[in-house]
Amino acid sequence: MRKVFLALYCILLVATFFSCGDVEEITKERPEEASEISKVLRERWQKGYMTEDVDLYMSAYWPDGFLYHSDNGTDSDTSDDIIFDDIQLERESAIRVFRKFQDIEIEISEPPKIEILNTERTKAEVRNHYKVQFIIADGTSLEGGYTGYYAEGDSIFTFELKKTTDGEREWRITVWKDEAYSPEEINAANNLQ
């Protein structure tokens, strides 16, 4: 009898071991999650900024817990960092940029790299690369006589899946860490040296 129980125990142990590989990784995004997150980046964040539609742009964000942090292209110098911990500051900043520049072109890497951060699948880290060209109105110039401005870098977003006021669940940005490139990094990345 003991041998039978021992044999059954061994069979169950082996079966349990082999079934462990069937568990879905928490960090791997599902196709629908990737699609919804990419859509927010393309159709709200990117399109809203490029068309200078502040309401569309701001609809990419959840107001609660919002944080924007840019290193301004200087990784080791925190004295020039830009930090907004209030969604209204991001809105005001976007409005200032929209007033200053006649045309804004943004390229973002597709698809973004997505990592789900919790077992409830309501929080994700989303990474992408961006290139932005800002062009000022004809007949005007920036300090130094420039007619435009170029920025490039990596965005690290934290997206959260929450309910809207309509009761729908959707992904939006709560945290945006902007790892901007320095002029030297931009030149190196684009073979301009």
C-alpha positions as CSV (number, residue, x, y, z in Angstrom):
1,M,0.0,0.0,0.0
2,R,2.8,2.3,0.9
3,K,4.4,1.7,-2.6
4,V,1.1,2.6,-4.3
5,F,0.8,5.9,-2.4
6,L,4.5,6.7,-3.0
7,A,4.0,6.0,-6.7
8,L,0.9,8.2,-6.9
9,Y,2.7,10.9,-5.0
10,C,5.6,10.8,-7.5
11,I,3.2,10.9,-10.4
12,L,1.3,13.9,-8.9
13,L,4.6,15.7,-8.2
14,V,5.9,15.2,-11.7
15,A,2.5,16.3,-13.2
16,T,2.5,19.4,-11.0
17,F,6.1,20.3,-12.1
18,F,5.3,20.0,-15.8
19,S,2.1,22.0,-15.5
20,C,4.0,25.0,-14.1
21,G,5.0,26.1,-17.6
22,D,1.4,26.7,-18.6
23,V,1.0,29.8,-16.4
24,E,0.9,33.1,-18.3
25,E,3.6,35.6,-17.5
26,I,2.3,38.6,-15.6
27,T,4.7,41.0,-17.3
28,K,3.7,39.9,-20.9
29,E,1.0,42.2,-22.3
30,R,-2.0,40.7,-24.1
31,P,-2.7,41.8,-27.6
32,E,-5.8,43.8,-26.5
33,E,-3.8,45.6,-23.8
34,A,-1.0,46.5,-26.3
35,S,-3.6,47.7,-28.8
36,E,-5.4,49.9,-26.3
37,I,-2.2,51.4,-25.0
38,S,-0.8,52.0,-28.4
39,K,-4.0,53.7,-29.4
40,V,-3.8,56.1,-26.5
41,L,-0.3,57.0,-27.5
42,R,-1.1,57.5,-31.2
43,E,-4.6,58.9,-31.2
44,R,-4.5,61.0,-28.0
45,W,-1.0,61.8,-26.9
46,Q,0.8,62.1,-30.3
47,K,-2.2,63.4,-32.4
48,G,-3.4,65.8,-29.7
49,Y,0.1,67.4,-29.5
50,M,0.6,67.5,-33.3
51,T,-2.8,69.1,-33.9
52,E,-2.4,71.3,-30.9
53,D,-5.7,70.1,-29.5
54,V,-5.1,70.5,-25.8
55,D,-8.3,68.6,-24.8
56,L,-7.4,65.6,-27.0
57,Y,-3.8,65.6,-25.7
58,M,-4.9,65.9,-22.0
59,S,-7.3,63.0,-22.5
60,A,-4.3,60.7,-22.6
61,Y,-3.7,61.3,-18.9
62,W,-5.4,60.4,-15.6
63,P,-5.4,63.6,-13.5
64,D,-5.0,61.7,-10.2
65,G,-1.4,60.8,-9.3
66,F,0.0,62.6,-12.4
67,L,3.7,63.1,-12.5
68,Y,5.9,64.4,-15.3
69,H,9.7,64.4,-14.9
70,S,12.2,65.4,-17.6
71,D,15.9,65.3,-17.1
72,N,16.2,67.9,-19.9
73,G,19.0,66.0,-21.6
74,T,21.3,66.2,-18.7
75,D,21.3,62.8,-16.9
76,S,23.7,63.8,-14.1
77,D,22.5,67.4,-13.5
78,T,19.2,67.5,-11.6
79,S,19.3,71.3,-11.3
80,D,17.6,71.7,-14.7
81,D,15.0,69.0,-14.3
82,I,11.4,69.8,-15.1
83,I,8.9,68.2,-12.7
84,F,5.1,68.6,-12.8
85,D,3.1,66.9,-10.1
86,D,-0.1,68.5,-11.1
87,I,-2.0,67.8,-14.3
88,Q,-2.8,71.5,-14.6
89,L,0.9,72.3,-15.0
90,E,1.1,69.9,-18.0
91,R,-1.9,71.5,-19.5
92,E,-0.5,75.0,-19.1
93,S,2.8,73.9,-20.5
94,A,1.2,72.3,-23.6
95,I,-0.8,75.6,-24.2
96,R,2.4,77.6,-24.0
97,V,4.1,75.3,-26.6
98,F,1.1,75.4,-28.9
99,R,1.1,79.2,-28.9
100,K,4.8,79.4,-29.6
101,F,5.1,76.9,-32.4
102,Q,3.2,76.9,-35.7
103,D,3.9,73.2,-36.5
104,I,4.8,70.3,-34.3
105,E,5.8,66.9,-35.8
106,I,6.2,63.9,-33.6
107,E,7.5,60.4,-34.5
108,I,7.1,57.7,-31.9
109,S,8.5,54.1,-32.0
110,E,5.8,51.5,-32.8
111,P,5.0,49.2,-31.2
112,P,6.0,50.5,-27.7
113,K,7.7,48.1,-25.2
114,I,5.0,47.2,-22.7
115,E,5.5,45.4,-19.3
116,I,2.5,44.7,-17.1
117,L,3.4,45.6,-13.5
118,N,0.8,43.9,-11.4
119,T,-1.3,40.7,-11.2
120,E,-4.5,42.7,-11.5
121,R,-3.2,43.8,-14.9
122,T,-4.1,47.4,-14.2
123,K,-0.7,49.0,-14.4
124,A,1.9,48.9,-17.1
125,E,5.3,50.4,-17.9
126,V,5.4,51.6,-21.5
127,R,8.6,52.6,-23.2
128,N,9.1,54.3,-26.6
129,H,11.5,56.5,-28.5
130,Y,10.4,59.9,-29.8
131,K,11.6,62.5,-32.2
132,V,9.9,66.0,-32.1
133,Q,10.4,68.9,-34.6
134,F,9.0,72.2,-33.5
135,I,8.7,74.9,-36.2
136,I,7.9,78.5,-35.3
137,A,5.6,80.9,-37.3
138,D,7.0,82.5,-40.5
139,G,8.7,85.8,-39.9
140,T,9.7,85.0,-36.3
141,S,12.7,83.3,-34.7
142,L,13.8,81.8,-31.5
143,E,16.7,83.1,-29.5
144,G,19.8,82.9,-31.7
145,G,17.8,83.3,-34.9
146,Y,16.7,79.7,-35.1
147,T,13.4,78.9,-36.8
148,G,12.8,75.6,-35.1
149,Y,13.7,73.2,-32.4
150,Y,14.5,69.5,-32.4
151,A,14.1,67.1,-29.5
152,E,14.7,63.4,-29.2
153,G,14.8,60.8,-26.4
154,D,13.0,58.0,-24.6
155,S,9.7,58.1,-22.8
156,I,8.9,55.8,-19.9
157,F,5.2,56.0,-19.2
158,T,3.2,54.4,-16.4
159,F,-0.2,53.6,-17.7
160,E,-3.1,52.6,-15.4
161,L,-6.4,50.9,-16.3
162,K,-9.2,52.7,-14.4
163,K,-12.9,53.5,-14.8
164,T,-13.9,56.7,-16.4
165,T,-16.8,58.8,-15.2
166,D,-19.0,56.9,-17.7
167,G,-18.0,53.6,-16.0
168,E,-15.8,52.4,-18.9
169,R,-12.4,51.0,-18.2
170,E,-9.5,52.5,-20.2
171,W,-5.8,52.9,-20.1
172,R,-4.3,56.3,-19.6
173,I,-0.9,57.8,-18.5
174,T,-0.3,58.6,-14.8
175,V,3.5,59.1,-14.9
176,W,5.7,60.2,-17.8
177,K,9.5,60.1,-17.3
178,D,11.2,61.9,-20.2
179,E,14.8,60.9,-20.8
180,A,15.6,63.5,-23.3
181,Y,18.8,63.3,-25.4
182,S,21.5,65.9,-25.1
183,P,22.6,67.7,-28.3
184,E,25.7,65.3,-28.4
185,E,23.5,62.3,-28.0
186,I,21.1,63.5,-30.8
187,N,24.1,64.0,-33.1
188,A,25.5,60.6,-32.3
189,A,22.1,58.9,-32.7
190,N,21.6,60.5,-36.1
191,N,25.2,60.1,-37.4
192,L,25.7,63.9,-37.5
193,Q,29.2,64.0,-36.0
